Amino acid sequence: MPSPTFDFVLNFTGPTSYLLIFCLLMACGMGVPMPEDIILFAAALLAYYNNANVHMMVAVSMVGVLLGDSIVFFLGNTFGEKIRKHRPFSKILPDDRFEVLKSKFEEDGNKVIFAGRFMPGLRAPIFFTAGSLHLKYRTFIFFDGLAALISVPAIIYTVWWFGDELEQVMQIIKRVQFGISGVILIILLIFILRYLIKQRQKKFLES
């Protein structure tokens, strides 16, 4: 595998593998700085290497994702302003960002919840704001669940289905010794991706 993280995850089999993915996704949904897509990628690899059932992994991942999102929503719904004034929430959702997100909900309504699922850096603040504004939970879980039904199965089934080709690419990556130009290219791609994500989030907040 291309990283120690995946090596660690692939050591788990059976019920333990489901529990691991469930806990990681729930933590991710609660705002812990972990890339959800990478965790879903690892979940698919567990299924690909027969350490788990792919359909069960999709179901477990869906529950983990939605539970984490729901906890953030209920934190906002229950504590709202009180918790937002203290760290780390004051750093994640300062007053200016809260006001922007609040206006987005007023302008675009429930579409903001759907869009939030595809915005890693803004997902937790959006869902917390939704709770703070006392949106109905059934409305929140409907739009969040609808978005999750697109993203979660798409990633897991795609990686699992194209596992043969994926394995070949990984083996090439392991064998090839990247020179300076290769390292620079990788770093450049990372910065480009980060820039595009930030621009997308900036346009979202300003629109």
C-alpha positions as CSV (number, residue, x, y, z in Angstrom):
1,M,0.0,0.0,0.0
2,P,1.2,3.6,-0.6
3,S,1.1,4.8,3.0
4,P,1.4,3.6,6.6
5,T,-2.1,4.7,7.2
6,F,-3.5,2.2,4.8
7,D,-1.2,-0.5,6.1
8,F,-2.6,0.2,9.6
9,V,-6.2,0.1,8.4
10,L,-5.8,-3.1,6.4
11,N,-4.6,-5.0,9.5
12,F,-8.2,-5.1,10.7
13,T,-10.7,-7.7,9.6
14,G,-14.3,-8.6,10.3
15,P,-16.3,-6.6,12.9
16,T,-13.2,-4.7,14.0
17,S,-12.8,-3.2,10.5
18,Y,-16.4,-2.0,10.5
19,L,-16.0,-0.5,14.0
20,L,-12.7,1.3,13.0
21,I,-14.2,2.9,9.9
22,F,-17.4,3.8,11.8
23,C,-15.5,5.6,14.5
24,L,-13.2,7.4,12.1
25,L,-16.0,8.7,10.0
26,M,-18.1,9.7,13.0
27,A,-15.1,11.7,14.4
28,C,-14.5,13.2,10.9
29,G,-18.2,14.3,10.8
30,M,-17.8,15.9,14.2
31,G,-15.1,18.2,12.9
32,V,-11.9,16.2,13.7
33,P,-9.4,17.3,11.0
34,M,-9.3,14.0,9.0
35,P,-10.1,13.7,5.3
36,E,-13.3,11.8,5.0
37,D,-12.6,10.7,1.4
38,I,-9.4,9.0,2.5
39,I,-11.3,7.1,5.2
40,L,-13.9,6.0,2.6
41,F,-11.0,5.0,0.3
42,A,-9.6,2.9,3.1
43,A,-13.0,1.4,3.7
44,A,-13.2,0.4,0.0
45,L,-9.8,-1.2,0.2
46,L,-10.8,-3.3,3.2
47,A,-13.6,-4.7,1.1
48,Y,-11.4,-5.1,-2.0
49,Y,-8.9,-7.2,0.0
50,N,-11.8,-9.3,1.5
51,N,-11.3,-7.9,5.0
52,A,-14.9,-6.7,4.9
53,N,-18.1,-7.0,2.9
54,V,-18.4,-4.0,0.5
55,H,-22.2,-3.6,0.9
56,M,-21.9,-3.8,4.7
57,M,-19.1,-1.3,4.6
58,V,-21.2,1.1,2.6
59,A,-24.0,0.8,5.2
60,V,-21.6,1.2,8.2
61,S,-20.0,4.2,6.5
62,M,-23.3,5.9,5.9
63,V,-24.3,5.4,9.6
64,G,-20.9,6.8,10.8
65,V,-21.1,9.8,8.5
66,L,-24.7,10.7,9.3
67,L,-24.2,10.1,13.1
68,G,-21.2,12.4,13.1
69,D,-23.1,15.1,11.2
70,S,-26.1,14.7,13.5
71,I,-23.9,15.2,16.6
72,V,-22.6,18.5,15.2
73,F,-26.2,19.5,14.3
74,F,-27.5,18.8,17.8
75,L,-24.5,20.6,19.5
76,G,-25.6,23.7,17.6
77,N,-29.3,23.1,18.3
78,T,-28.8,22.5,22.0
79,F,-26.0,24.9,23.0
80,G,-25.8,27.3,20.1
81,E,-24.2,30.7,21.1
82,K,-22.9,29.3,24.5
83,I,-20.6,26.8,23.0
84,R,-19.7,28.9,20.0
85,K,-18.0,31.5,22.2
86,H,-15.4,29.0,23.5
87,R,-12.5,27.2,21.9
88,P,-12.2,25.3,19.6
89,F,-15.7,26.3,18.3
90,S,-14.8,30.0,18.4
91,K,-11.9,29.3,16.0
92,I,-13.9,27.0,13.7
93,L,-17.0,29.2,13.6
94,P,-16.1,32.9,14.5
95,D,-18.9,35.5,14.4
96,D,-18.2,36.8,10.9
97,R,-18.3,33.3,9.4
98,F,-21.4,32.4,11.4
99,E,-23.2,35.6,10.0
100,V,-22.2,34.7,6.5
101,L,-23.5,31.1,6.8
102,K,-26.7,32.4,8.5
103,S,-27.3,34.7,5.5
104,K,-26.6,31.8,3.1
105,F,-29.3,29.7,4.9
106,E,-31.7,32.7,4.6
107,E,-31.0,33.0,0.9
108,D,-30.6,29.4,-0.3
109,G,-32.4,27.5,2.4
110,N,-31.9,23.7,2.7
111,K,-29.6,23.6,-0.4
112,V,-26.8,24.8,1.9
113,I,-27.0,21.6,3.8
114,F,-26.8,19.5,0.7
115,A,-23.8,21.5,-0.6
116,G,-22.1,21.4,2.8
117,R,-21.6,17.6,2.6
118,F,-19.2,18.2,-0.4
119,M,-17.2,21.0,1.4
120,P,-14.8,19.4,3.9
121,G,-13.6,22.7,5.4
122,L,-17.1,24.1,5.8
123,R,-19.1,21.0,6.5
124,A,-19.0,21.1,10.3
125,P,-19.6,24.9,10.6
126,I,-22.5,24.6,8.2
127,F,-24.2,21.8,10.1
128,F,-23.5,23.5,13.4
129,T,-25.1,26.7,12.0
130,A,-28.1,24.7,10.8
131,G,-28.6,23.4,14.4
132,S,-28.1,26.9,15.9
133,L,-30.8,28.2,13.6
134,H,-33.1,25.5,14.9
135,L,-33.8,23.9,11.6
136,K,-36.0,20.8,11.8
137,Y,-33.8,17.7,12.3
138,R,-35.9,15.7,9.7
139,T,-35.1,18.4,7.1
140,F,-31.4,18.4,8.0
141,I,-31.0,14.6,7.9
142,F,-33.0,14.4,4.6
143,F,-30.7,16.8,2.7
144,D,-27.5,15.6,4.4
145,G,-28.5,11.9,3.8
146,L,-29.4,12.6,0.2
147,A,-25.9,14.1,-0.3
148,A,-24.3,11.2,1.6
149,L,-26.2,8.7,-0.6
150,I,-24.3,10.2,-3.5
151,S,-20.8,10.6,-2.1
152,V,-20.3,7.6,0.2
153,P,-21.4,4.7,-2.2
154,A,-19.8,6.4,-5.1
155,I,-16.3,6.5,-3.5
156,I,-16.5,3.0,-1.9
157,Y,-18.0,1.1,-4.9
158,T,-15.7,2.9,-7.4
159,V,-12.5,2.0,-5.5
160,W,-13.8,-1.5,-4.8
161,W,-14.9,-2.1,-8.4
162,F,-11.7,-0.9,-10.0
163,G,-9.5,-2.6,-7.5
164,D,-7.5,-4.5,-10.1
165,E,-6.4,-1.4,-11.9
166,L,-5.9,0.4,-8.6
167,E,-3.5,-2.3,-7.4
168,Q,-1.4,-2.0,-10.5
169,V,-1.1,1.8,-10.1
170,M,-0.1,1.3,-6.5
171,Q,2.5,-1.2,-7.3
172,I,4.0,1.2,-9.9
173,I,4.0,4.0,-7.3
174,K,5.8,1.7,-4.9
175,R,8.5,0.7,-7.4
176,V,9.2,4.0,-9.1
177,Q,11.8,6.2,-7.4
178,F,10.6,9.7,-7.8
179,G,13.3,12.3,-8.5
180,I,13.3,15.9,-7.6
181,S,11.1,16.8,-10.5
182,G,8.6,14.1,-9.4
183,V,8.5,15.5,-5.9
184,I,8.0,19.0,-7.1
185,L,5.2,17.9,-9.4
186,I,3.4,16.2,-6.5
187,I,3.8,19.2,-4.2
188,L,2.5,21.5,-7.1
189,L,-0.5,19.3,-7.5
190,I,-1.2,19.4,-3.8
191,F,-1.0,23.2,-3.8
192,I,-3.2,23.5,-6.8
193,L,-5.9,21.2,-5.3
194,R,-5.8,23.2,-2.0
195,Y,-6.1,26.5,-3.9
196,L,-9.1,25.2,-6.0
197,I,-10.8,24.0,-2.8
198,K,-10.2,27.4,-1.0
199,Q,-11.4,29.3,-4.1
200,R,-14.6,27.2,-4.2
201,Q,-15.2,27.8,-0.5
202,K,-14.5,31.5,-0.9
203,K,-17.0,31.9,-3.8
204,F,-19.5,29.9,-1.7
205,L,-19.2,32.3,1.2
206,E,-19.2,35.5,-0.9
207,S,-22.0,34.5,-3.3
